[in-house]
């Protein structure tokens, strides 16, 4: 396990020995919203998305995301896209998708594009 990862016990009504692996809080940064579920190797990423991009994802017209890869996105990970308006905050609308294919081909340095599967 890396130096920046910690184990946290999760309260669960059936599985009382359920742990998740989380990034340890950095003193100068807010805690990451990335959680690794043991046994699967996949993570769930909670991401902000502005309405102009959220609507096409909901309608199916935009089945991909281009993101800075600061979370080490992997195929099989889940993303929760939460609609966010910069001036007023979260709208309460969200959608969950799974990452299908991921590549950094022809992207800016540090960025990836990944497909969103239902």
C-alpha positions as CSV (number, residue, x, y, z in Angstrom):
1,X,0.0,0.0,0.0
2,X,1.4,3.5,-0.9
3,X,2.3,6.1,1.6
4,X,-0.7,8.3,0.7
5,X,-3.3,5.6,1.2
6,X,-5.1,4.7,4.4
7,X,-7.7,2.1,5.4
8,X,-11.0,3.3,6.9
9,X,-13.7,1.0,8.4
10,X,-17.1,1.5,6.8
11,X,-20.3,1.1,8.8
12,X,-22.3,-1.5,7.0
13,X,-25.4,-3.3,8.3
14,X,-24.4,-6.7,7.0
15,X,-20.6,-6.7,6.4
16,X,-19.2,-5.5,9.7
17,X,-15.6,-6.0,8.4
18,X,-15.8,-3.8,5.3
19,X,-12.9,-1.5,4.7
20,X,-12.2,1.0,1.9
21,X,-8.8,2.3,0.8
22,X,-8.7,6.1,0.7
23,X,-6.1,8.7,-0.1
24,X,-4.8,10.1,3.2
25,X,-5.7,13.8,3.7
26,X,-2.9,16.1,2.7
27,X,-2.4,18.9,5.2
28,X,-2.7,21.6,2.5
29,X,-5.4,19.9,0.4
30,X,-9.0,18.8,0.8
31,X,-9.6,15.1,1.1
32,X,-9.9,13.3,-2.3
33,X,-13.3,12.0,-3.3
34,X,-11.7,8.9,-4.8
35,X,-12.5,5.7,-3.0
36,X,-11.1,2.2,-3.9
37,X,-13.4,-0.8,-3.2
38,X,-11.4,-3.8,-2.0
39,X,-11.7,-6.9,-4.0
40,X,-12.6,-5.1,-7.3
41,X,-9.6,-2.8,-7.8
42,X,-12.0,-0.2,-9.2
43,X,-12.6,3.2,-7.8
44,X,-15.5,5.7,-7.7
45,X,-14.7,9.3,-8.7
46,X,-17.0,12.1,-7.7
47,X,-16.6,14.9,-10.3
48,X,-18.1,18.4,-10.9
49,X,-19.6,19.0,-14.4
50,X,-21.2,22.2,-15.7
51,X,-24.7,22.2,-17.1
52,X,-23.6,22.7,-20.7
53,X,-21.7,19.4,-20.6
54,X,-24.1,17.6,-18.2
55,X,-27.1,17.8,-20.4
56,X,-25.4,16.1,-23.4
57,X,-24.1,13.3,-21.1
58,X,-27.7,12.7,-19.9
59,X,-29.1,12.7,-23.4
60,X,-26.4,10.4,-24.6
61,X,-25.0,12.8,-27.2
62,X,-21.7,13.1,-25.3
63,X,-20.6,9.5,-24.3
64,X,-17.1,10.7,-23.2
65,X,-15.3,12.9,-20.8
66,X,-11.9,14.8,-21.2
67,X,-10.3,15.3,-17.8
68,X,-7.0,16.1,-16.2
69,X,-5.7,12.7,-15.0
70,X,-4.9,13.7,-11.4
71,X,-6.9,10.7,-10.1
72,X,-5.3,8.0,-12.2
73,X,-8.6,7.1,-14.0
74,X,-8.8,3.5,-15.1
75,X,-11.1,1.4,-17.3
76,X,-13.8,-0.1,-15.0
77,X,-13.8,2.8,-12.5
78,X,-17.1,4.5,-11.8
79,X,-17.7,8.2,-12.1
80,X,-20.4,10.2,-10.5
81,X,-20.9,13.4,-12.5
82,X,-22.5,16.1,-10.3
83,X,-24.0,19.1,-12.1
84,X,-22.3,22.2,-10.8
85,X,-23.0,25.9,-11.6
86,X,-19.9,28.0,-10.8
87,X,-21.9,31.0,-9.3
88,X,-24.4,29.0,-7.3
89,X,-23.0,25.5,-6.6
90,X,-24.3,22.0,-7.0
91,X,-27.8,21.7,-8.5
92,X,-28.6,18.3,-6.9
93,X,-28.7,16.5,-10.3
94,X,-26.1,13.7,-10.9
95,X,-25.5,10.7,-13.1
96,X,-23.4,7.6,-12.6
97,X,-21.4,6.1,-15.4
98,X,-18.6,3.5,-15.8
99,X,-15.3,4.2,-17.6
100,X,-15.0,2.0,-20.6
101,X,-12.0,2.9,-22.8
102,X,-9.4,5.5,-21.7
103,X,-6.5,7.1,-23.7
104,X,-4.3,10.1,-23.6
105,X,-3.8,10.0,-27.4
106,X,-3.7,13.6,-28.9
107,X,-4.6,15.1,-25.5
108,X,-2.9,18.0,-23.7
109,X,-0.2,17.0,-21.3
110,X,-1.7,15.3,-18.3
111,X,-5.2,14.9,-19.8
112,X,-7.1,11.8,-20.8
113,X,-10.3,11.1,-22.7
114,X,-12.5,8.2,-21.5
115,X,-15.8,6.7,-22.7
116,X,-18.8,6.7,-20.4
117,X,-20.8,3.5,-20.2
118,X,-24.3,3.2,-18.7
